[in-house]
Amino acid sequence: MPGLLVEVFATPAATERYAELARAAQESGAAWTPVEERALASLSDAVSPAGLVGVCRFLDTDLASVLATGPRLVAVCADVRDPGNAGTVIRCADAAGADAVVLAGSSVDAYNPKTVRASVGSLFHLPVVVAPDAAAAVRELQGAGLAVLAADGAGERDLYGTAPLEGPVAWLFGNEAWGLPDELAALADHRVSIPIHGRAESLNLSTAAALCLYETARTQRRT
């Protein structure tokens, strides 16, 4: 996304190592500021900083703007608190070709450094919407013609058999520890389970999201 990068702080070693990146950043109008390693360490919460820190503008967008584009695949994280999980879902959604991710309810900040790192750049590839009212977001998605499917281990539909994946779909994923609140899951058009053939009790959030998003993308591309 052009114009997002404002400034880069880099050590002399990183400036030399990433000379091509430095030229591209400056050509785009971003400042490239050399700093000592100690100063750069104070700008990053990483244990081993890569030698450069970028300052970018926010990527804020709203759900109405996303829905205006006619999305066919959206991932909704409801009360997802772990930044690594949120970032991984954003990355999976991007890889599966989803049109947007919604961080709903009391989900983690999209700009949490751990969320940004876990997205591995995908935060810049697709819209990420912040929707404090998760129930309102679900109704808005349904009003735009998307079937809202709640990922639920006790769901009445099977991901690989009876889940309606052909049309526009919004997947609803719950909190890592306690899943979806009953009142929110009740708003979904269907509750969908992922079959577990072994003895594992459940799948973690990011794995479940990857399976649901990829199976939906595969089905939509086949029809």
ChimeraX attribute file (.defattr): number of C-alpha atoms within 10 A of each C-alpha:
attribute: neighborCount
match mode: 1-to-1
recipient: residues
	/A:1	8
	/A:2	5
	/A:3	11
	/A:4	14
	/A:5	18
	/A:6	16
	/A:7	18
	/A:8	20
	/A:9	21
	/A:10	24
	/A:11	20
	/A:12	16
	/A:13	14
	/A:14	17
	/A:15	21
	/A:16	12
	/A:17	12
	/A:18	14
	/A:19	12
	/A:20	10
	/A:21	14
	/A:22	20
	/A:23	13
	/A:24	11
	/A:25	19
	/A:26	15
	/A:27	10
	/A:28	14
	/A:29	12
	/A:30	20
	/A:31	17
	/A:32	19
	/A:33	15
	/A:34	17
	/A:35	17
	/A:36	13
	/A:37	16
	/A:38	9
	/A:39	13
	/A:40	19
	/A:41	18
	/A:42	10
	/A:43	13
	/A:44	15
	/A:45	11
	/A:46	12
	/A:47	7
	/A:48	8
	/A:49	14
	/A:50	13
	/A:51	20
	/A:52	23
	/A:53	17
	/A:54	15
	/A:55	13
	/A:56	13
	/A:57	10
	/A:58	11
	/A:59	15
	/A:60	10
	/A:61	12
	/A:62	13
	/A:63	18
	/A:64	13
	/A:65	11
	/A:66	20
	/A:67	19
	/A:68	9
	/A:69	9
	/A:70	13
	/A:71	18
	/A:72	22
	/A:73	24
	/A:74	26
	/A:75	27
	/A:76	30
	/A:77	30
	/A:78	27
	/A:79	23
	/A:80	25
	/A:81	19
	/A:82	15
	/A:83	22
	/A:84	20
	/A:85	24
	/A:86	28
	/A:87	27
	/A:88	23
	/A:89	28
	/A:90	37
	/A:91	24
	/A:92	22
	/A:93	26
	/A:94	23
	/A:95	15
	/A:96	19
	/A:97	15
	/A:98	24
	/A:99	21
	/A:100	25
	/A:101	27
	/A:102	27
	/A:103	28
	/A:104	25
	/A:105	20
	/A:106	17
	/A:107	22
	/A:108	22
	/A:109	17
	/A:110	23
	/A:111	14
	/A:112	14
	/A:113	16
	/A:114	18
	/A:115	22
	/A:116	22
	/A:117	17
	/A:118	20
	/A:119	25
	/A:120	13
	/A:121	14
	/A:122	21
	/A:123	22
	/A:124	16
	/A:125	15
	/A:126	20
	/A:127	23
	/A:128	25
	/A:129	22
	/A:130	24
	/A:131	21
	/A:132	16
	/A:133	13
	/A:134	22
	/A:135	19
	/A:136	14
	/A:137	21
	/A:138	25
	/A:139	15
	/A:140	15
	/A:141	22
	/A:142	18
	/A:143	11
	/A:144	14
	/A:145	17
	/A:146	23
	/A:147	23
	/A:148	25
	/A:149	28
	/A:150	25
	/A:151	26
	/A:152	21
	/A:153	19
	/A:154	12
	/A:155	17
	/A:156	13
	/A:157	20
	/A:158	17
	/A:159	20
	/A:160	16
	/A:161	9
	/A:162	11
	/A:163	17
	/A:164	20
	/A:165	24
	/A:166	16
	/A:167	15
	/A:168	20
	/A:169	25
	/A:170	30
	/A:171	26
	/A:172	26
	/A:173	27
	/A:174	24
	/A:175	18
	/A:176	17
	/A:177	10
	/A:178	8
	/A:179	17
	/A:180	21
	/A:181	12
	/A:182	8
	/A:183	9
	/A:184	16
	/A:185	23
	/A:186	13
	/A:187	16
	/A:188	21
	/A:189	15
	/A:190	19
	/A:191	23
	/A:192	25
	/A:193	22
	/A:194	19
	/A:195	13
	/A:196	11
	/A:197	6
	/A:198	7
	/A:199	6
	/A:200	7
	/A:201	8
	/A:202	12
	/A:203	13
	/A:204	11
	/A:205	21
	/A:206	20
	/A:207	13
	/A:208	18
	/A:209	25
	/A:210	19
	/A:211	15
	/A:212	24
	/A:213	26
	/A:214	17
	/A:215	16
	/A:216	27
	/A:217	21
	/A:218	13
	/A:219	15
	/A:220	16
	/A:221	9
	/A:222	8
	/A:223	8
